[in-house]
Amino acid sequence: MSVQGSTFTQRISNVAKRLDGDASEVWEVHDKACAMADNGEDVLLLSVGDPDLDTHPDTINHVIDRLREGRTHYSPSSGEDSLRRIIADVEDRSARRPCSVDEVLIFPGATNAIYAVMRTLLNEGDEVILAEPMYIGYHGIFDSIGAKQVRIPLNAADNFSLDMEKLKASVTEKTKVIFINTPGNPAGNMLSEAELRELADFSYRNNIWLVSDEVYSMITFKERHTSLRKAAEHLDNIIVIDGLSKSHAMTGWRMGWTVAPESISKHLLNFSASTVFGCCQFVQDAAAYALQNDSAYMEEIRGEYQSRRDYVCQRVAAIPKLSCPTPDAGMFVMVDISQVAEDGQDFAHRLLDAQGVSVLPGIGFGEVTRNFVRISLAQPVEILEPAFDRIEGFINSLL
Ligand SMILES: Cc1ncc(COP(=O)(O)O)c(C=O)c1O
């Protein structure tokens, strides 16, 4: 390809080509809504996954002090030992089994941690089993590696629960990884301890890695999250990824980590050392402080999302022809629009044009949620209320 006005022929890698796929369709409504808002139009954004809540002020003050003390230098690629120790202690408590510092590695966000894990485990053409609907951000990771995604559709009528037999039946000799996300984005579904144990046993016996993205582990409503590390009998094939973006309203700080056996952490570290070369010292200080001083804040955040979820579910239930499974966790509610629109894409476009409310079309998360839209709880009830008044008005106008 030639750059316009230049005789230079731009040759790019296959990875860059694979990443050049067209994801714009999914974000079209959101991008349009943002442009409308920038133009001063009255738009309510329910399509964002970035918490409206701020990072706790004490964490910010702590980091300002640490910056003044000169915490602006290189940090080990594995992460600061003090932070790794704190995370290992959190793991000790949540999994009720010992976790060593050497099992913990720090990454600039869970996305980077997932990428490093998958890059370390998978070759082009290897198969990874995932449940659908799934987080949009996974596509780029697997596309760049050239791994084949084998998707297990979850049943919406069954609150997006996992069909274990279907999953087991989809394993082939090319399956190298089973990748789970619990609690899940977008469906807010959670795997039970028994399901996690069964998956762990199955993958261990079949020589398959079992990797769990648990970034919503702290935002649970019905019961507390069970970590895969707690449920699994053997940890040799188990990798857990977590971070502070969602739980501590710290998306912009870029903080995530892996908990993995030392034998594979060594390879993860090689990859991270040659791509990231260590996270910011002061961001790690922030993470350490946040994790050590978070119990009251965690309760506050959990309570806030729960009341938003309750509000949204109650409003959806009161609107004719809309319905939603009640999510057990996370920051989103999936609304079934099959009775009022062709599909989620059609609904989202028309809702934005008619009422200035943006929601994400479910197709972005997989075919199984084509007739859904995702409502984000990353807005306060003061925004959710007028947004739902408008959604109600829109549905009434259709009927
Ligand atoms: C399931 C899931 N995993 C990972 C991420 C990204 O986390 P981070 O901000 O730590 O990269 C998100 C963000 O929306 C997510 O929903």
The ligand as an ORCA input file, in Angstrom:
! r2SCAN-3c Opt
* xyz 0 1
  C     -13.596     -8.696     31.060
  C     -12.585     -7.612     30.954
  N     -11.284     -7.929     31.026
  C     -10.332     -6.973     30.924
  C     -10.674     -5.652     30.752
  C      -9.592     -4.635     30.636
  O      -9.022     -4.360     31.895
  P      -7.801     -3.344     32.027
  O      -8.369     -1.957     32.089
  O      -7.163     -3.722     33.320
  O      -6.920     -3.538     30.869
  C     -12.019     -5.277     30.669
  C     -12.406     -3.874     30.435
  O     -13.521     -3.540     30.124
  C     -12.996     -6.278     30.784
  O     -14.294     -5.989     30.735
*
